[in-house]
């Protein structure tokens, strides 16, 4: 099995999910005979987020490229970012380091295609919802991606940054998100919703969401395991 490398810390809660799930799933898959070799280089979330909000993508690329190189030096062969937002510069990291990152957008798009969806909703940080990096692969695959209205986008982003990134899960926030998703179902015709922030599965799941979920963490972890097992 190939060694897995994670650029973690964006945020800490999702990194914990990746670590726990990769270990427990591979343990189950092997009948309790093996767990993966994993190396994590955790970033300063506040620093990385400042680079994103200030659109200093050059500094963000340098910072995350350094982390990626550290993982390669530790022998990681299957490497990924553990946050959707940081994929805004994933191509730049690859260009700078030569590392072929396991992409969250590509993995989620492949799953949407497998399920036959034609129109999906997208929730995430304000950058994920408004910029192109999470939508590009879907558009090229002929899948329409709808986002909430401006006020709802602001609300979703606020709840992610002030609550979910800190591991805070509120019933009131769940109700707000359920209402937003229902509105998108009725107005945009979404068949499913992309949980396009790796903290969103703390709040939403197939049991409480008005439409099926494309859980970016779940899908990405499955893709990491698949690539770690490739010969």
Secondary structure, 3 states (H helix, E strand, C coil): CCCEEEEECCCHHHHHHHHHHHHHHHHHHCCCCCCCCEEEEECCHHHHHHHHHCCCHHHHHHHHHHHHHHHHHCCCCEEEECCCHHHHHHHHHHHHHCCCCCCHHHHHHHHHHHHCCCEEEEECCHHHHHCCCCCHHHHHCCCEEEECCHHHHHHHHHHHHHCHHHCCCCHHHHHHHHHHHHHHHHHHCCCEEEECCCCHHHCCCCCCCCCEEEEHHHHHHHHHHHHHHCC
